[in-house]
Amino acid sequence: MNTTKFSVVVPLFNKAKSVCQTLKSISQQRFLAAEIIIVDDGSTDGSAEKVLALHLPQVRLVKQKNLGVSAARNYGVSLAKYEHIAFIDADDQWSPFFLLEMSKLIERFPGHEFFASNYQKVGKHGIFIDPNLAIGHIPPQGCVLNNYFSIAGHGDLPFMASSTVITRRLFKQVGGFPLGETMGEDQALFSQIAIRASIVYSPLVLLKYHIDSENRACDRHLPNDLLPFAKRLVDWVENKSTDARLNKAILTYCAAHTCQLVKLNLAAGNLVIAKQLLKYPCCKFKPFHHFGFYVWLIVKLISSPRAYFTQLKE
């Protein structure tokens, strides 16, 4: 008999339109959560009231002033009674079998402390989008991933925060989610785990990850520099790591992140920012992308020189 007990942590900030669906997906699990901790991060749209109106068992709603998703998750973990912590954001939904599969992974792979599953994106009008995963064949019973950076550096992330389970011990060891970082906090945690521990992975699609929901940080902010998680990884490679193979995979991962930022800024017409991003040495680990974006930049500069020089003066 599987005796694993899960504490589910749900950060909540202005998700009145979606939080009920999220909680429904938790309450309908075939393997029930032992507790559900919802951290209301200063919502102003009635999200907390919607949670209370559901009268769900095992739910504990706590409130804090608006400190961000990392602080909300960290606070939730600090309140958790059980060793295995499952995260889900208040605009995502689990398959009814998510916690059941996580419990099976914990049994199949004893001694491991981080578990994750595949997912499917949900876009506008409810259209489902499969992630572009450079992962190869994974047996249905799951496996240990030893190449997180290589996978993430050549495609989409193999999992999202809402499709992960971590032990409290490992969460504390890696320092939890970084505070004060409005974007990239998930990748910050994942990268620190990938450096320090193994990742047990299920290829089953057990999460609906919404990219169409309200109040998403990536829709409110367009980064004009590498996110802190990538800067820390580059610094770690340059000053601490002695594993040449791992270093190459990490720098390729950082290059993919940088090229994505270049793409977004070029599309938005931020030519000066795109040019500065392309100067990062790690970009050379994605040579075709690096070359292609330089060509795109040159075309933009030729067609819009006035815009470029105006941005230089700002």
For each residue, the residues with C-beta under 8 A, 3 or more apart:
1:
2: 31 103 104 106 107
3:
4: 84 102 103 106 107
5: 34 82 83 84
6: 31 33 34 35 82 84 85 86 99 102 103 165
7: 33 34 35 37 77 80 81 82 84 85 86
8: 26 33 35 36 37 85 86 87 88
9: 37 39 73 76 77 80 85 86 87 88
10: 19 22 23 26 36 37 38 39 76 87 88 89 90
11: 39 41 69 72 73 76 89 90
12: 15 19 38 39 40 41 43 47 48 51 72 90
13: 40 41 42 43 47 66 69 72 90 215
14: 43 44 45 47 214 215
15: 12 18 19 22 43 45 47 90 91 213 214 215
16: 19 43 45 46 47 50
17: 213 214
18: 15 21 22 90 91 210 213 214
19: 10 12 15 16 22 23 47 50 51 90 91
20: 23 24 50 54
21: 18 24 25 93
22: 10 15 18 19 25 26 88 89 90 91 92 93
23: 10 19 20 26 27 36 38 51 54 56 59
24: 20 21 27 28 93
25: 21 22 28 29 88 93 94 95 96
26: 8 10 22 23 29 33 36 88 94
27: 23 24 56
28: 24 25 96
29: 25 26 32 33 94 96 97 98 99 100
30: 96 97 99 100
31: 2 6 99 100 102 103
32: 29 58 99
33: 6 7 8 26 29 36 58 86 99
34: 5 6 7 58 81 82
35: 6 7 8 58 60 80 81 82
36: 8 10 23 26 33 56 58 59 60
37: 7 8 9 10 60 62 76 79 80
38: 10 12 23 51 59 60 61 62 76 90
39: 9 10 11 12 62 63 64 72 73 75 76
40: 12 13 43 47 48 51 61 62 63 64
41: 11 12 13 64 65 66 67 68 69 71 72
42: 13 63 64 65 66 67
43: 12 13 14 15 16 40 46 47 48
44: 14
45: 14 15 16
46: 16 43 49 50
47: 12 13 14 15 16 19 40 43 50 51 90
48: 12 40 43 51 52 61 63
49: 46 52 53
50: 16 19 20 46 47 53 54
51: 12 19 23 38 40 47 48 54 56 59 61
52: 48 49 55 61
53: 49 50
54: 20 23 50 51 59
55: 52
56: 23 27 36 51 59
57:
58: 32 33 34 35 36
59: 23 36 38 51 54 56
60: 35 36 37 38 79
61: 38 40 48 51 52
62: 37 38 39 40 75 76 79
63: 39 40 42 48
64: 39 40 41 42 67 71 72 75
65: 41 42
66: 13 41 42
67: 41 42 64 71 72 179
68: 41 71 72 179 180 181 182
69: 11 13 41 72 73 89 177 185 217
70: 73 74 176 177 178 179 180 181 185
71: 41 64 67 68 74 75 177 179
72: 11 12 13 39 41 64 67 68 69 75 76
73: 9 11 39 69 70 76 77 87 161 176 177
74: 70 71 77 78 176 177 179
75: 39 62 64 71 72 78 79
76: 9 10 11 37 38 39 62 72 73 79 80 85
77: 7 9 73 74 80 85 168 171 176
78: 74 75
79: 37 60 62 75 76
80: 7 9 35 37 76 77 85 168
81: 7 34 35
82: 5 6 7 34 35 85
83: 5 167 168 169
84: 4 5 6 7 102 106 165 166 167 168
85: 6 7 8 9 76 77 80 82 165 166 167 168 171
86: 6 7 8 9 33 98 99 102 164 165
87: 8 9 10 73 161 162 164 165 166
88: 8 9 10 22 25 26 92 94 162 207
89: 10 11 22 69 92 161 162
90: 10 11 12 13 15 18 19 22 38 47
91: 15 18 19 22 210 213 214 216
92: 22 88 89 160 162 207 208 209 210
93: 21 22 24 25 207 208 210
94: 25 26 29 88 98 99 162 163 206 207 208
95: 25 98 204 205 206 207 208
96: 25 28 29 30 100
97: 29 30 100 101 204 206
98: 29 86 94 95 101 102 117 163 206 207
99: 6 29 30 31 32 33 86 94 102 103
100: 29 30 31 96 97 103 104
101: 97 98 104 105 117 202 204 206
102: 4 6 31 84 86 98 99 105 106 115 117 165 202
103: 2 4 6 31 99 100 106 107
104: 2 100 101 107 108 142
105: 101 102 108 109 115 142 200 202
106: 2 4 84 102 103 109 110 112 115 165
107: 2 4 103 104 110
108: 104 105 141 142 200
109: 105 106 112 115 142 144 200
110: 106 107
111:
112: 106 109 115 144 197 198 200
113: 166 167 169 170 197
114: 164 165 166 167 170 193 197 198 199 200
115: 102 105 106 109 112 164 165 166 199 200 201 202
116: 158 159 163 164 165 199 200 201 202
117: 98 101 102 159 163 201 202 203 204 205 206 207
118: 131 133 158 159 163 201 202 203 204 205 206 207
119: 131 159 160 162 163 205 206 207 208 209
120: 128 129 130 131 205 207 208 209
121: 128 129 130 131 209 210 211
122: 126 127 128 129 208 209 210 211 212
123: 126 127 128 129 211 212
124: 127 212
125: 212
126: 122 123
127: 122 123 124
128: 120 121 122 123
129: 120 121 122 123 211
130: 120 121
131: 118 119 120 121 155 156 157 158
132: 155 156
133: 118 151 155 156 158
134: 150 151 153 154 155
135: 138 151 155 158 203
136:
137:
138: 135 142 143 201 202 203
139: 142 143 203
140: 203 204
141: 108
142: 104 105 108 109 138 139 200 201 202 203
143: 138 139 200 201
144: 109 112 198 199 200 201
145: 148 151 158 198 199 200 201
146: 198
147: 150 151 249
148: 145 151 152 158 190 191 194 199
149: 152 153 191 194 246 249 250 252 253
150: 134 147 153 154 249 252 253
151: 133 134 135 145 147 148 154 155 158
152: 148 149 155 156 157 158 187 190 253 256
153: 134 149 150 249 252 253 254 255 256 285
154: 134 150 151 252 256
155: 131 132 133 134 135 151 152
156: 131 132 133 152
157: 131 152 160 186 187 190
158: 116 118 131 133 135 145 148 151 152 201
159: 116 117 118 119 163 164 190 201
160: 92 119 157 163 164 186 207 209
161: 73 87 89 164 186 189
162: 87 88 89 92 94 119 207 209
163: 94 98 116 117 118 119 159 160 206 207 209
164: 86 87 114 115 116 159 160 161
165: 6 84 85 86 87 102 106 114 115 116
166: 84 85 87 113 114 115 170 171 193
167: 83 84 85 113 114 170 171
168: 77 80 83 84 85 171 172
169: 83 113 172 173
170: 113 114 166 167 173 174 193 196 197
171: 77 85 166 167 168 174 176
172: 168 169 175 176
173: 169 170 196
174: 170 171 189 192 193 196
175: 172 178 192
176: 70 73 74 77 171 172 189
177: 69 70 71 73 74 185 186 188 189
178: 70 175 181 185 188 189 228 229
179: 67 68 70 71 74
180: 68 70
181: 68 70 178 184 185 188 227 228 229
182: 68 185 217 221
183: 217 218 221 223 227
184: 181 187 188 227 228 229 230
185: 69 70 177 178 181 182 188 189 229
186: 157 160 161 177 189 190
187: 152 157 184 190 191 227 229 230 257
188: 177 178 181 184 185 191 192 228 229 232
189: 161 174 176 177 178 185 186 192 193
190: 148 152 157 159 186 187 193 194
191: 148 149 187 188 194 195 229 232 233 250 253
192: 174 175 188 189 195 196
193: 114 166 170 174 189 190 196 197 199
194: 148 149 190 191 197 199
195: 191 192 236 246
196: 170 173 174 192 193
197: 112 113 114 170 193 194
198: 112 114 144 145 146
199: 114 115 116 144 145 148 193 194
200: 105 108 109 112 114 115 116 142 143 144 145
201: 115 116 117 118 138 142 143 144 145 158 159
202: 101 102 105 115 116 117 118 138 142 206
203: 117 118 135 138 139 140 142
204: 95 97 101 117 118 140
205: 95 117 118 119 120
206: 94 95 97 98 101 117 118 119 163 202
207: 88 92 93 94 95 98 117 118 119 120 160 162 163
208: 92 93 94 95 119 120 122
209: 92 119 120 121 122 160 162 163
210: 18 91 92 93 121 122 213
211: 121 122 123 129 216
212: 122 123 124 125
213: 15 17 18 91 210 216
214: 14 15 17 18 91
215: 13 14 15 220
216: 91 211 213 219 220
217: 69 182 183 220 221
218: 183 221
219: 216
220: 215 216 217
221: 182 183 217 218
222: 264 265 268 270
223: 183 226 227 261 264
224: 265 270 273
225: 261 273 276 277
226: 223 230 231 234 254 257 258 261 277 280
227: 181 183 184 187 223 230 231 257
228: 178 181 184 188 231 232
229: 178 181 184 185 187 188 191 232 233
230: 184 187 226 227 233 234 254 257 258 282
231: 226 227 228 234 235
232: 188 191 228 229 235 236
233: 191 229 230 236 237 250 253 254
234: 226 230 231 237 238 251 254 282
235: 231 232 238 239 240
236: 195 232 233 239 240 241 250
237: 233 234 240 241 247 250 251
238: 234 235
239: 235 236
240: 235 236 237
241: 236 237 246 247 250
242:
243: 246 247
244: 247 248
245: 248 249
246: 149 195 241 243 249 250
247: 237 241 243 244 250 251
248: 244 245 251 252 285
249: 147 149 150 153 245 246 252 253
250: 149 191 233 236 237 241 246 247 253 254
251: 234 237 247 248 254 255 282 285
252: 149 150 153 154 248 249 255 256 285 286
253: 149 150 152 153 191 233 249 250 256 257
254: 153 226 230 233 234 250 251 257 258 282 285
255: 153 251 252 258 259 282 283 284 285 286 289 290
256: 152 153 154 252 253 259 260 286 289
257: 187 226 227 230 253 254 260 261
258: 226 230 254 255 261 262 277 278 280 282 283 286
259: 255 256 262 263 283 286 289 290 293
260: 256 257 263 264
261: 223 225 226 257 258 264 265 277
262: 258 259 265 266 274 277 278 283 293
263: 259 260 266 267 293
264: 222 223 260 261 267 268
265: 222 224 261 262 268 270 271 273 274 277
266: 262 263 269 270 271 274 293 296 297 300
267: 263 264
268: 222 264 265
269: 266 300 304 307
270: 222 224 265 266 273 274 311
271: 265 266 274 275 297 300 301 304 307 308 311
272: 275 276 308 311 312
273: 224 225 265 270 276 277 311
274: 262 265 266 270 271 277 278 293 297
275: 271 272 278 279 297
276: 225 272 273 279
277: 225 226 258 261 262 265 273 274 280 283
278: 258 262 274 275 283 290 293 294 297
279: 275 276 283
280: 226 258 277 283
281: 284
282: 230 234 251 254 255 258 285
283: 255 258 259 262 277 278 279 280 286 289 290
284: 255 281 287 290
285: 153 248 251 252 254 255 282
286: 252 255 256 258 259 283 289 290
287: 284 290 291
288: 291 292
289: 255 256 259 283 286 292 293
290: 255 259 278 283 284 286 287 293 294
291: 287 288 294 295
292: 288 289 295 296
293: 259 262 263 266 274 278 289 290 296 297
294: 278 290 291 297 298
295: 291 292 298 299
296: 266 292 293 299 300
297: 266 271 274 275 278 293 294 300 301
298: 294 295 301 302
299: 295 296 302 303
300: 266 269 271 296 297 303 304 308
301: 271 297 298 304 305 308
302: 298 299 305
303: 299 300
304: 269 271 300 301 307 308
305: 301 302 308 309
306: 309 310
307: 269 271 304 310 311
308: 271 272 300 301 304 305 311 312
309: 305 306 312 313
310: 306 307 313 314
311: 270 271 272 273 307 308 314
312: 272 308 309
313: 309 310
314: 310 311
